[in-house]
Amino acid sequence: MKIIKVLGSGCAKCIKTAELIEKIANEQGVSVSVYKEASPEAIMSYGVMSTPAVVIDETLVHTGSIPQTSQVKEWLE
C-alpha cells in the first residue's frame, strides 16, 4: 500500500488533489492511504513553498498545482 500525503491548507485545490488521487487509485485497483496534512510545520519539513503538494512514501513528487491525471497514474504504477 502506498502512503500518500496531500500537503496544503485545506483549500479547494488541496481537496481536489486528494479526491483525484483516490479516484484514480480506485479505478486502477491500487491500494492507497491518502492523508491531508495541513500543519505548517509538517509542510515546511518537506521544503514545500507552494501547495498543494504530494508526498508518496515520504518522497515529494509534486508541488504548486493540481496534478494531471497522467501524472497520478504514473505515480501509482
mmCIF file of the N, C-alpha and C atoms, coordinates in Angstrom:
data_MODEL
# 
_entry.id   MODEL 
# 
loop_
_atom_site.group_PDB 
_atom_site.id 
_atom_site.type_symbol 
_atom_site.label_atom_id 
_atom_site.label_alt_id 
_atom_site.label_comp_id 
_atom_site.label_asym_id 
_atom_site.label_entity_id 
_atom_site.label_seq_id 
_atom_site.pdbx_PDB_ins_code 
_atom_site.Cartn_x 
_atom_site.Cartn_y 
_atom_site.Cartn_z 
_atom_site.occupancy 
_atom_site.B_iso_or_equiv 
_atom_site.pdbx_formal_charge 
_atom_site.auth_seq_id 
_atom_site.auth_comp_id 
_atom_site.auth_asym_id 
_atom_site.auth_atom_id 
_atom_site.pdbx_PDB_model_num 
ATOM 1   N N  . MET A 1 1  ? 0.834   -1.181 0.000   1.00 0.00 ? 1  MET A N  1 
ATOM 2   C CA . MET A 1 1  ? 0.000   0.000  0.000   1.00 0.00 ? 1  MET A CA 1 
ATOM 3   C C  . MET A 1 1  ? 0.875   1.239  0.000   1.00 0.00 ? 1  MET A C  1 
ATOM 4   N N  . LYS A 1 2  ? 0.527   2.184  -0.872  1.00 0.00 ? 2  LYS A N  1 
ATOM 5   C CA . LYS A 1 2  ? 1.241   3.449  -0.916  1.00 0.00 ? 2  LYS A CA 1 
ATOM 6   C C  . LYS A 1 2  ? 0.629   4.408  0.092   1.00 0.00 ? 2  LYS A C  1 
ATOM 7   N N  . ILE A 1 3  ? 1.487   5.119  0.810   1.00 0.00 ? 3  ILE A N  1 
ATOM 8   C CA . ILE A 1 3  ? 1.055   6.150  1.743   1.00 0.00 ? 3  ILE A CA 1 
ATOM 9   C C  . ILE A 1 3  ? 1.228   7.487  1.022   1.00 0.00 ? 3  ILE A C  1 
ATOM 10  N N  . ILE A 1 4  ? 0.122   8.187  0.807   1.00 0.00 ? 4  ILE A N  1 
ATOM 11  C CA . ILE A 1 4  ? 0.140   9.441  0.063   1.00 0.00 ? 4  ILE A CA 1 
ATOM 12  C C  . ILE A 1 4  ? -0.343  10.563 0.960   1.00 0.00 ? 4  ILE A C  1 
ATOM 13  N N  . LYS A 1 5  ? 0.447   11.629 1.022   1.00 0.00 ? 5  LYS A N  1 
ATOM 14  C CA . LYS A 1 5  ? 0.071   12.813 1.790   1.00 0.00 ? 5  LYS A CA 1 
ATOM 15  C C  . LYS A 1 5  ? -0.149  13.960 0.822   1.00 0.00 ? 5  LYS A C  1 
ATOM 16  N N  . VAL A 1 6  ? -1.277  14.633 0.987   1.00 0.00 ? 6  VAL A N  1 
ATOM 17  C CA . VAL A 1 6  ? -1.533  15.855 0.238   1.00 0.00 ? 6  VAL A CA 1 
ATOM 18  C C  . VAL A 1 6  ? -1.293  16.995 1.214   1.00 0.00 ? 6  VAL A C  1 
ATOM 19  N N  . LEU A 1 7  ? -0.277  17.793 0.929   1.00 0.00 ? 7  LEU A N  1 
ATOM 20  C CA . LEU A 1 7  ? 0.099   18.893 1.806   1.00 0.00 ? 7  LEU A CA 1 
ATOM 21  C C  . LEU A 1 7  ? -0.580  20.174 1.345   1.00 0.00 ? 7  LEU A C  1 
ATOM 22  N N  . GLY A 1 8  ? -1.215  20.850 2.284   1.00 0.00 ? 8  GLY A N  1 
ATOM 23  C CA . GLY A 1 8  ? -1.858  22.120 1.958   1.00 0.00 ? 8  GLY A CA 1 
ATOM 24  C C  . GLY A 1 8  ? -2.769  22.575 3.067   1.00 0.00 ? 8  GLY A C  1 
ATOM 25  N N  . SER A 1 9  ? -3.267  23.773 2.919   1.00 0.00 ? 9  SER A N  1 
ATOM 26  C CA . SER A 1 9  ? -4.059  24.413 3.968   1.00 0.00 ? 9  SER A CA 1 
ATOM 27  C C  . SER A 1 9  ? -5.490  23.895 4.063   1.00 0.00 ? 9  SER A C  1 
ATOM 28  N N  . GLY A 1 10 ? -5.881  23.046 3.132   1.00 0.00 ? 10 GLY A N  1 
ATOM 29  C CA . GLY A 1 10 ? -7.269  22.595 3.103   1.00 0.00 ? 10 GLY A CA 1 
ATOM 30  C C  . GLY A 1 10 ? -8.079  23.369 2.079   1.00 0.00 ? 10 GLY A C  1 
ATOM 31  N N  . CYS A 1 11 ? -7.399  24.072 1.203   1.00 0.00 ? 11 CYS A N  1 
ATOM 32  C CA . CYS A 1 11 ? -8.069  24.850 0.157   1.00 0.00 ? 11 CYS A CA 1 
ATOM 33  C C  . CYS A 1 11 ? -8.726  23.923 -0.863  1.00 0.00 ? 11 CYS A C  1 
ATOM 34  N N  . ALA A 1 12 ? -9.506  24.491 -1.749  1.00 0.00 ? 12 ALA A N  1 
ATOM 35  C CA . ALA A 1 12 ? -10.223 23.710 -2.750  1.00 0.00 ? 12 ALA A CA 1 
ATOM 36  C C  . ALA A 1 12 ? -9.273  22.888 -3.624  1.00 0.00 ? 12 ALA A C  1 
ATOM 37  N N  . LYS A 1 13 ? -8.124  23.459 -3.982  1.00 0.00 ? 13 LYS A N  1 
ATOM 38  C CA . LYS A 1 13 ? -7.164  22.729 -4.823  1.00 0.00 ? 13 LYS A CA 1 
ATOM 39  C C  . LYS A 1 13 ? -6.577  21.529 -4.082  1.00 0.00 ? 13 LYS A C  1 
ATOM 40  N N  . CYS A 1 14 ? -6.356  21.683 -2.784  1.00 0.00 ? 14 CYS A N  1 
ATOM 41  C CA . CYS A 1 14 ? -5.814  20.579 -1.982  1.00 0.00 ? 14 CYS A CA 1 
ATOM 42  C C  . CYS A 1 14 ? -6.839  19.446 -1.879  1.00 0.00 ? 14 CYS A C  1 
ATOM 43  N N  . ILE A 1 15 ? -8.076  19.806 -1.648  1.00 0.00 ? 15 ILE A N  1 
ATOM 44  C CA . ILE A 1 15 ? -9.147  18.805 -1.552  1.00 0.00 ? 15 ILE A CA 1 
ATOM 45  C C  . ILE A 1 15 ? -9.322  18.097 -2.891  1.00 0.00 ? 15 ILE A C  1 
ATOM 46  N N  . LYS A 1 16 ? -9.316  18.852 -3.983  1.00 0.00 ? 16 LYS A N  1 
ATOM 47  C CA . LYS A 1 16 ? -9.454  18.283 -5.321  1.00 0.00 ? 16 LYS A CA 1 
ATOM 48  C C  . LYS A 1 16 ? -8.298  17.326 -5.625  1.00 0.00 ? 16 LYS A C  1 
ATOM 49  N N  . THR A 1 17 ? -7.093  17.680 -5.214  1.00 0.00 ? 17 THR A N  1 
ATOM 50  C CA . THR A 1 17 ? -5.927  16.814 -5.431  1.00 0.00 ? 17 THR A CA 1 
ATOM 51  C C  . THR A 1 17 ? -6.112  15.479 -4.722  1.00 0.00 ? 17 THR A C  1 
ATOM 52  N N  . ALA A 1 18 ? -6.527  15.507 -3.463  1.00 0.00 ? 18 ALA A N  1 
ATOM 53  C CA . ALA A 1 18 ? -6.743  14.266 -2.704  1.00 0.00 ? 18 ALA A CA 1 
ATOM 54  C C  . ALA A 1 18 ? -7.836  13.427 -3.347  1.00 0.00 ? 18 ALA A C  1 
ATOM 55  N N  . GLU A 1 19 ? -8.928  14.064 -3.761  1.00 0.00 ? 19 GLU A N  1 
ATOM 56  C CA . GLU A 1 19 ? -10.023 13.330 -4.403  1.00 0.00 ? 19 GLU A CA 1 
ATOM 57  C C  . GLU A 1 19 ? -9.575  12.702 -5.716  1.00 0.00 ? 19 GLU A C  1 
ATOM 58  N N  . LEU A 1 20 ? -8.784  13.432 -6.494  1.00 0.00 ? 20 LEU A N  1 
ATOM 59  C CA . LEU A 1 20 ? -8.295  12.919 -7.778  1.00 0.00 ? 20 LEU A CA 1 
ATOM 60  C C  . LEU A 1 20 ? -7.427  11.677 -7.567  1.00 0.00 ? 20 LEU A C  1 
ATOM 61  N N  . ILE A 1 21 ? -6.522  11.738 -6.607  1.00 0.00 ? 21 ILE A N  1 
ATOM 62  C CA . ILE A 1 21 ? -5.644  10.598 -6.330  1.00 0.00 ? 21 ILE A CA 1 
ATOM 63  C C  . ILE A 1 21 ? -6.467  9.383  -5.892  1.00 0.00 ? 21 ILE A C  1 
ATOM 64  N N  . GLU A 1 22 ? -7.425  9.585  -4.997  1.00 0.00 ? 22 GLU A N  1 
ATOM 65  C CA . GLU A 1 22 ? -8.266  8.476  -4.533  1.00 0.00 ? 22 GLU A CA 1 
ATOM 66  C C  . GLU A 1 22 ? -9.070  7.880  -5.679  1.00 0.00 ? 22 GLU A C  1 
ATOM 67  N N  . LYS A 1 23 ? -9.626  8.725  -6.542  1.00 0.00 ? 23 LYS A N  1 
ATOM 68  C CA . LYS A 1 23 ? -10.437 8.265  -7.672  1.00 0.00 ? 23 LYS A CA 1 
ATOM 69  C C  . LYS A 1 23 ? -9.602  7.404  -8.629  1.00 0.00 ? 23 LYS A C  1 
ATOM 70  N N  . ILE A 1 24 ? -8.429  7.891  -8.994  1.00 0.00 ? 24 ILE A N  1 
ATOM 71  C CA . ILE A 1 24 ? -7.589  7.147  -9.945  1.00 0.00 ? 24 ILE A CA 1 
ATOM 72  C C  . ILE A 1 24 ? -7.087  5.854  -9.316  1.00 0.00 ? 24 ILE A C  1 
ATOM 73  N N  . ALA A 1 25 ? -6.735  5.878  -8.037  1.00 0.00 ? 25 ALA A N  1 
ATOM 74  C CA . ALA A 1 25 ? -6.290  4.654  -7.358  1.00 0.00 ? 25 ALA A CA 1 
ATOM 75  C C  . ALA A 1 25 ? -7.397  3.615  -7.374  1.00 0.00 ? 25 ALA A C  1 
ATOM 76  N N  . ASN A 1 26 ? -8.631  4.031  -7.119  1.00 0.00 ? 26 ASN A N  1 
ATOM 77  C CA . ASN A 1 26 ? -9.761  3.101  -7.156  1.00 0.00 ? 26 ASN A CA 1 
ATOM 78  C C  . ASN A 1 26 ? -9.965  2.534  -8.555  1.00 0.00 ? 26 ASN A C  1 
ATOM 79  N N  . GLU A 1 27 ? -9.866  3.387  -9.569  1.00 0.00 ? 27 GLU A N  1 
ATOM 80  C CA . GLU A 1 27 ? -10.022 2.945  -10.961 1.00 0.00 ? 27 GLU A CA 1 
ATOM 81  C C  . GLU A 1 27 ? -8.959  1.932  -11.347 1.00 0.00 ? 27 GLU A C  1 
ATOM 82  N N  . GLN A 1 28 ? -7.745  2.119  -10.842 1.00 0.00 ? 28 GLN A N  1 
ATOM 83  C CA . GLN A 1 28 ? -6.628  1.234  -11.198 1.00 0.00 ? 28 GLN A CA 1 
ATOM 84  C C  . GLN A 1 28 ? -6.502  0.046  -10.255 1.00 0.00 ? 28 GLN A C  1 
ATOM 85  N N  . GLY A 1 29 ? -7.307  0.020  -9.214  1.00 0.00 ? 29 GLY A N  1 
ATOM 86  C CA . GLY A 1 29 ? -7.239  -1.083 -8.258  1.00 0.00 ? 29 GLY A CA 1 
ATOM 87  C C  . GLY A 1 29 ? -5.983  -1.059 -7.406  1.00 0.00 ? 29 GLY A C  1 
ATOM 88  N N  . VAL A 1 30 ? -5.443  0.149  -7.163  1.00 0.00 ? 30 VAL A N  1 
ATOM 89  C CA . VAL A 1 30 ? -4.231  0.301  -6.375  1.00 0.00 ? 30 VAL A CA 1 
ATOM 90  C C  . VAL A 1 30 ? -4.626  0.655  -4.942  1.00 0.00 ? 30 VAL A C  1 
ATOM 91  N N  . SER A 1 31 ? -4.016  -0.038 -3.993  1.00 0.00 ? 31 SER A N  1 
ATOM 92  C CA . SER A 1 31 ? -4.301  0.209  -2.586  1.00 0.00 ? 31 SER A CA 1 
ATOM 93  C C  . SER A 1 31 ? -3.479  1.397  -2.109  1.00 0.00 ? 31 SER A C  1 
ATOM 94  N N  . VAL A 1 32 ? -4.191  2.469  -1.695  1.00 0.00 ? 32 VAL A N  1 
ATOM 95  C CA . VAL A 1 32 ? -3.521  3.671  -1.202  1.00 0.00 ? 32 VAL A CA 1 
ATOM 96  C C  . VAL A 1 32 ? -4.183  4.147  0.081   1.00 0.00 ? 32 VAL A C  1 
ATOM 97  N N  . SER A 1 33 ? -3.430  4.873  0.834   1.00 0.00 ? 33 SER A N  1 
ATOM 98  C CA . SER A 1 33 ? -3.952  5.550  2.009   1.00 0.00 ? 33 SER A CA 1 
ATOM 99  C C  . SER A 1 33 ? -3.613  7.022  1.833   1.00 0.00 ? 33 SER A C  1 
ATOM 100 N N  . VAL A 1 34 ? -4.655  7.854  1.653   1.00 0.00 ? 34 VAL A N  1 
ATOM 101 C CA . VAL A 1 34 ? -4.448  9.272  1.374   1.00 0.00 ? 34 VAL A CA 1 
ATOM 102 C C  . VAL A 1 34 ? -4.738  10.085 2.633   1.00 0.00 ? 34 VAL A C  1 
ATOM 103 N N  . TYR A 1 35 ? -3.771  10.885 3.020   1.00 0.00 ? 35 TYR A N  1 
ATOM 104 C CA . TYR A 1 35 ? -3.906  11.760 4.186   1.00 0.00 ? 35 TYR A CA 1 
ATOM 105 C C  . TYR A 1 35 ? -3.791  13.201 3.735   1.00 0.00 ? 35 TYR A C  1 
ATOM 106 N N  . LYS A 1 36 ? -4.560  14.073 4.356   1.00 0.00 ? 36 LYS A N  1 
ATOM 107 C CA . LYS A 1 36 ? -4.423  15.505 4.107   1.00 0.00 ? 36 LYS A CA 1 
ATOM 108 C C  . LYS A 1 36 ? -3.648  16.086 5.282   1.00 0.00 ? 36 LYS A C  1 
ATOM 109 N N  . GLU A 1 37 ? -2.567  16.762 4.981   1.00 0.00 ? 37 GLU A N  1 
ATOM 110 C CA . GLU A 1 37 ? -1.705  17.338 6.019   1.00 0.00 ? 37 GLU A CA 1 
ATOM 111 C C  . GLU A 1 37 ? -1.740  18.859 5.902   1.00 0.00 ? 37 GLU A C  1 
ATOM 112 N N  . ALA A 1 38 ? -2.292  19.526 6.923   1.00 0.00 ? 38 ALA A N  1 
ATOM 113 C CA . ALA A 1 38 ? -2.437  20.974 6.885   1.00 0.00 ? 38 ALA A CA 1 
ATOM 114 C C  . ALA A 1 38 ? -1.490  21.705 7.839   1.00 0.00 ? 38 ALA A C  1 
ATOM 115 N N  . SER A 1 39 ? -0.754  20.979 8.640   1.00 0.00 ? 39 SER A N  1 
ATOM 116 C CA . SER A 1 39 ? 0.144   21.596 9.613   1.00 0.00 ? 39 SER A CA 1 
ATOM 117 C C  . SER A 1 39 ? 1.281   22.331 8.895   1.00 0.00 ? 39 SER A C  1 
ATOM 118 N N  . PRO A 1 40 ? 1.417   23.638 9.147   1.00 0.00 ? 40 PRO A N  1 
ATOM 119 C CA . PRO A 1 40 ? 2.509   24.386 8.500   1.00 0.00 ? 40 PRO A CA 1 
ATOM 120 C C  . PRO A 1 40 ? 3.887   23.793 8.794   1.00 0.00 ? 40 PRO A C  1 
ATOM 121 N N  . GLU A 1 41 ? 4.081   23.285 10.002  1.00 0.00 ? 41 GLU A N  1 
ATOM 122 C CA . GLU A 1 41 ? 5.371   22.685 10.357  1.00 0.00 ? 41 GLU A CA 1 
ATOM 123 C C  . GLU A 1 41 ? 5.644   21.443 9.509   1.00 0.00 ? 41 GLU A C  1 
ATOM 124 N N  . ALA A 1 42 ? 4.624   20.606 9.330   1.00 0.00 ? 42 ALA A N  1 
ATOM 125 C CA . ALA A 1 42 ? 4.791   19.393 8.518   1.00 0.00 ? 42 ALA A CA 1 
ATOM 126 C C  . ALA A 1 42 ? 5.058   19.748 7.062   1.00 0.00 ? 42 ALA A C  1 
ATOM 127 N N  . ILE A 1 43 ? 4.317   20.722 6.549   1.00 0.00 ? 43 ILE A N  1 
ATOM 128 C CA . ILE A 1 43 ? 4.500   21.146 5.156   1.00 0.00 ? 43 ILE A CA 1 
ATOM 129 C C  . ILE A 1 43 ? 5.919   21.682 4.951   1.00 0.00 ? 43 ILE A C  1 
ATOM 130 N N  . MET A 1 44 ? 6.384   22.513 5.869   1.00 0.00 ? 44 MET A N  1 
ATOM 131 C CA . MET A 1 44 ? 7.723   23.078 5.752   1.00 0.00 ? 44 MET A CA 1 
ATOM 132 C C  . MET A 1 44 ? 8.820   22.023 5.912   1.00 0.00 ? 44 MET A C  1 
ATOM 133 N N  . SER A 1 45 ? 8.527   20.950 6.635   1.00 0.00 ? 45 SER A N  1 
ATOM 134 C CA . SER A 1 45 ? 9.540   19.906 6.824   1.00 0.00 ? 45 SER A CA 1 
ATOM 135 C C  . SER A 1 45 ? 9.906   19.231 5.502   1.00 0.00 ? 45 SER A C  1 
ATOM 136 N N  . TYR A 1 46 ? 9.019   19.335 4.506   1.00 0.00 ? 46 TYR A N  1 
ATOM 137 C CA . TYR A 1 46 ? 9.310   18.786 3.177   1.00 0.00 ? 46 TYR A CA 1 
ATOM 138 C C  . TYR A 1 46 ? 9.915   19.847 2.258   1.00 0.00 ? 46 TYR A C  1 
ATOM 139 N N  . GLY A 1 47 ? 10.071  21.075 2.769   1.00 0.00 ? 47 GLY A N  1 
ATOM 140 C CA . GLY A 1 47 ? 10.633  22.151 1.960   1.00 0.00 ? 47 GLY A CA 1 
ATOM 141 C C  . GLY A 1 47 ? 9.653   22.707 0.945   1.00 0.00 ? 47 GLY A C  1 
ATOM 142 N N  . VAL A 1 48 ? 8.372   22.494 1.174   1.00 0.00 ? 48 VAL A N  1 
ATOM 143 C CA . VAL A 1 48 ? 7.340   22.925 0.233   1.00 0.00 ? 48 VAL A CA 1 
ATOM 144 C C  . VAL A 1 48 ? 7.038   24.412 0.436   1.00 0.00 ? 48 VAL A C  1 
ATOM 145 N N  . MET A 1 49 ? 7.060   25.163 -0.657  1.00 0.00 ? 49 MET A N  1 
ATOM 146 C CA . MET A 1 49 ? 6.743   26.580 -0.610  1.00 0.00 ? 49 MET A CA 1 
ATOM 147 C C  . MET A 1 49 ? 5.421   26.886 -1.313  1.00 0.00 ? 49 MET A C  1 
ATOM 148 N N  . SER A 1 50 ? 4.910   25.941 -2.087  1.00 0.00 ? 50 SER A N  1 
ATOM 149 C CA . SER A 1 50 ? 3.692   26.157 -2.853  1.00 0.00 ? 50 SER A CA 1 
ATOM 150 C C  . SER A 1 50 ? 2.824   24.899 -2.784  1.00 0.00 ? 50 SER A C  1 
ATOM 151 N N  . THR A 1 51 ? 1.571   25.078 -2.412  1.00 0.00 ? 51 THR A N  1 
ATOM 152 C CA . THR A 1 51 ? 0.662   23.936 -2.275  1.00 0.00 ? 51 THR A CA 1 
ATOM 153 C C  . THR A 1 51 ? -0.432  24.009 -3.339  1.00 0.00 ? 51 THR A C  1 
ATOM 154 N N  . PRO A 1 52 ? -1.111  22.912 -3.627  1.00 0.00 ? 52 PRO A N  1 
ATOM 155 C CA . PRO A 1 52 ? -0.961  21.621 -2.977  1.00 0.00 ? 52 PRO A CA 1 
ATOM 156 C C  . PRO A 1 52 ? 0.329   20.924 -3.392  1.00 0.00 ? 52 PRO A C  1 
ATOM 157 N N  . ALA A 1 53 ? 0.781   20.061 -2.493  1.00 0.00 ? 53 ALA A N  1 
ATOM 158 C CA . ALA A 1 53 ? 1.959   19.243 -2.765  1.00 0.00 ? 53 ALA A CA 1 
ATOM 159 C C  . ALA A 1 53 ? 1.599   17.794 -2.475  1.00 0.00 ? 53 ALA A C  1 
ATOM 160 N N  . VAL A 1 54 ? 2.286   16.878 -3.135  1.00 0.00 ? 54 VAL A N  1 
ATOM 161 C CA . VAL A 1 54 ? 2.004   15.454 -2.967  1.00 0.00 ? 54 VAL A CA 1 
ATOM 162 C C  . VAL A 1 54 ? 3.284   14.739 -2.544  1.00 0.00 ? 54 VAL A C  1 
ATOM 163 N N  . VAL A 1 55 ? 3.166   13.945 -1.480  1.00 0.00 ? 55 VAL A N  1 
ATOM 164 C CA . VAL A 1 55 ? 4.268   13.137 -0.972  1.00 0.00 ? 55 VAL A CA 1 
ATOM 165 C C  . VAL A 1 55 ? 3.822   11.686 -1.032  1.00 0.00 ? 55 VAL A C  1 
ATOM 166 N N  . ILE A 1 56 ? 4.608   10.847 -1.690  1.00 0.00 ? 56 ILE A N  1 
ATOM 167 C CA . ILE A 1 56 ? 4.296   9.417  -1.775  1.00 0.00 ? 56 ILE A CA 1 
ATOM 168 C C  . ILE A 1 56 ? 5.413   8.649  -1.100  1.00 0.00 ? 56 ILE A C  1 
ATOM 169 N N  . ASP A 1 57 ? 5.047   7.858  -0.101  1.00 0.00 ? 57 ASP A N  1 
ATOM 170 C CA . ASP A 1 57 ? 6.023   7.075  0.668   1.00 0.00 ? 57 ASP A CA 1 
ATOM 171 C C  . ASP A 1 57 ? 7.216   7.938  1.086   1.00 0.00 ? 57 ASP A C  1 
ATOM 172 N N  . GLU A 1 58 ? 6.905   9.115  1.610   1.00 0.00 ? 58 GLU A N  1 
ATOM 173 C CA . GLU A 1 58 ? 7.882   10.081 2.141   1.00 0.00 ? 58 GLU A CA 1 
ATOM 174 C C  . GLU A 1 58 ? 8.784   10.715 1.072   1.00 0.00 ? 58 GLU A C  1 
ATOM 175 N N  . THR A 1 59 ? 8.394   10.635 -0.208  1.00 0.00 ? 59 THR A N  1 
ATOM 176 C CA . THR A 1 59 ? 9.134   11.292 -1.281  1.00 0.00 ? 59 THR A CA 1 
ATOM 177 C C  . THR A 1 59 ? 8.244   12.357 -1.906  1.00 0.00 ? 59 THR A C  1 
ATOM 178 N N  . LEU A 1 60 ? 8.713   13.593 -1.915  1.00 0.00 ? 60 LEU A N  1 
ATOM 179 C CA . LEU A 1 60 ? 7.972   14.689 -2.525  1.00 0.00 ? 60 LEU A CA 1 
ATOM 180 C C  . LEU A 1 60 ? 7.972   14.505 -4.040  1.00 0.00 ? 60 LEU A C  1 
ATOM 181 N N  . VAL A 1 61 ? 6.772   14.419 -4.641  1.00 0.00 ? 61 VAL A N  1 
ATOM 182 C CA . VAL A 1 61 ? 6.692   14.177 -6.083  1.00 0.00 ? 61 VAL A CA 1 
ATOM 183 C C  . VAL A 1 61 ? 6.060   15.328 -6.863  1.00 0.00 ? 61 VAL A C  1 
ATOM 184 N N  . HIS A 1 62 ? 5.393   16.273 -6.153  1.00 0.00 ? 62 HIS A N  1 
ATOM 185 C CA . HIS A 1 62 ? 4.693   17.331 -6.883  1.00 0.00 ? 62 HIS A CA 1 
ATOM 186 C C  . HIS A 1 62 ? 4.415   18.513 -5.962  1.00 0.00 ? 62 HIS A C  1 
ATOM 187 N N  . THR A 1 63 ? 4.506   19.735 -6.496  1.00 0.00 ? 63 THR A N  1 
ATOM 188 C CA . THR A 1 63 ? 4.142   20.925 -5.725  1.00 0.00 ? 63 THR A CA 1 
ATOM 189 C C  . THR A 1 63 ? 3.506   21.971 -6.623  1.00 0.00 ? 63 THR A C  1 
ATOM 190 N N  . GLY A 1 64 ? 2.651   22.781 -6.012  1.00 0.00 ? 64 GLY A N  1 
ATOM 191 C CA . GLY A 1 64 ? 2.190   24.002 -6.645  1.00 0.00 ? 64 GLY A CA 1 
ATOM 192 C C  . GLY A 1 64 ? 0.930   23.984 -7.474  1.00 0.00 ? 64 GLY A C  1 
ATOM 193 N N  . SER A 1 65 ? 0.357   22.809 -7.737  1.00 0.00 ? 65 SER A N  1 
ATOM 194 C CA . SER A 1 65 ? -0.851  22.767 -8.561  1.00 0.00 ? 65 SER A CA 1 
ATOM 195 C C  . SER A 1 65 ? -1.543  21.420 -8.402  1.00 0.00 ? 65 SER A C  1 
ATOM 196 N N  . ILE A 1 66 ? -2.759  21.359 -8.947  1.00 0.00 ? 66 ILE A N  1 
ATOM 197 C CA . ILE A 1 66 ? -3.441  20.068 -9.002  1.00 0.00 ? 66 ILE A CA 1 
ATOM 198 C C  . ILE A 1 66 ? -2.719  19.247 -10.066 1.00 0.00 ? 66 ILE A C  1 
ATOM 199 N N  . PRO A 1 67 ? -2.288  18.028 -9.735  1.00 0.00 ? 67 PRO A N  1 
ATOM 200 C CA . PRO A 1 67 ? -1.550  17.232 -10.731 1.00 0.00 ? 67 PRO A CA 1 
ATOM 201 C C  . PRO A 1 67 ? -2.446  16.781 -11.880 1.00 0.00 ? 67 PRO A C  1 
ATOM 202 N N  . GLN A 1 68 ? -1.816  16.534 -13.008 1.00 0.00 ? 68 GLN A N  1 
ATOM 203 C CA . GLN A 1 68 ? -2.524  15.995 -14.164 1.00 0.00 ? 68 GLN A CA 1 
ATOM 204 C C  . GLN A 1 68 ? -2.864  14.529 -13.905 1.00 0.00 ? 68 GLN A C  1 
ATOM 205 N N  . THR A 1 69 ? -3.943  14.060 -14.498 1.00 0.00 ? 69 THR A N  1 
ATOM 206 C CA . THR A 1 69 ? -4.357  12.658 -14.355 1.00 0.00 ? 69 THR A CA 1 
ATOM 207 C C  . THR A 1 69 ? -3.229  11.719 -14.766 1.00 0.00 ? 69 THR A C  1 
ATOM 208 N N  . SER A 1 70 ? -2.526  12.047 -15.850 1.00 0.00 ? 70 SER A N  1 
ATOM 209 C CA . SER A 1 70 ? -1.435  11.188 -16.330 1.00 0.00 ? 70 SER A CA 1 
ATOM 210 C C  . SER A 1 70 ? -0.317  11.083 -15.304 1.00 0.00 ? 70 SER A C  1 
ATOM 211 N N  . GLN A 1 71 ? -0.043  12.181 -14.588 1.00 0.00 ? 71 GLN A N  1 
ATOM 212 C CA . GLN A 1 71 ? 0.991   12.151 -13.553 1.00 0.00 ? 71 GLN A CA 1 
ATOM 213 C C  . GLN A 1 71 ? 0.590   11.196 -12.425 1.00 0.00 ? 71 GLN A C  1 
ATOM 214 N N  . VAL A 1 72 ? -0.646  11.311 -11.983 1.00 0.00 ? 72 VAL A N  1 
ATOM 215 C CA . VAL A 1 72 ? -1.123  10.465 -10.879 1.00 0.00 ? 72 VAL A CA 1 
ATOM 216 C C  . VAL A 1 72 ? -1.052  8.993  -11.286 1.00 0.00 ? 72 VAL A C  1 
ATOM 217 N N  . LYS A 1 73 ? -1.431  8.687  -12.519 1.00 0.00 ? 73 LYS A N  1 
ATOM 218 C CA . LYS A 1 73 ? -1.365  7.296  -12.990 1.00 0.00 ? 73 LYS A CA 1 
ATOM 219 C C  . LYS A 1 73 ? 0.065   6.783  -12.949 1.00 0.00 ? 73 LYS A C  1 
ATOM 220 N N  . GLU A 1 74 ? 1.029   7.610  -13.334 1.00 0.00 ? 74 GLU A N  1 
ATOM 221 C CA . GLU A 1 74 ? 2.440   7.197  -13.290 1.00 0.00 ? 74 GLU A CA 1 
ATOM 222 C C  . GLU A 1 74 ? 2.881   6.935  -11.862 1.00 0.00 ? 74 GLU A C  1 
ATOM 223 N N  . TRP A 1 75 ? 2.473   7.790  -10.918 1.00 0.00 ? 75 TRP A N  1 
ATOM 224 C CA . TRP A 1 75 ? 2.856   7.608  -9.521  1.00 0.00 ? 75 TRP A CA 1 
ATOM 225 C C  . TRP A 1 75 ? 2.323   6.314  -8.962  1.00 0.00 ? 75 TRP A C  1 
ATOM 226 N N  . LEU A 1 76 ? 1.164   5.876  -9.439  1.00 0.00 ? 76 LEU A N  1 
ATOM 227 C CA . LEU A 1 76 ? 0.503   4.697  -8.859  1.00 0.00 ? 76 LEU A CA 1 
ATOM 228 C C  . LEU A 1 76 ? 0.932   3.388  -9.511  1.00 0.00 ? 76 LEU A C  1 
ATOM 229 N N  . GLU A 1 77 ? 1.754   3.464  -10.558 1.00 0.00 ? 77 GLU A N  1 
ATOM 230 C CA . GLU A 1 77 ? 2.217   2.234  -11.224 1.00 0.00 ? 77 GLU A CA 1 
ATOM 231 C C  . GLU A 1 77 ? 3.166   1.459  -10.355 1.00 0.00 ? 77 GLU A C  1 
# 
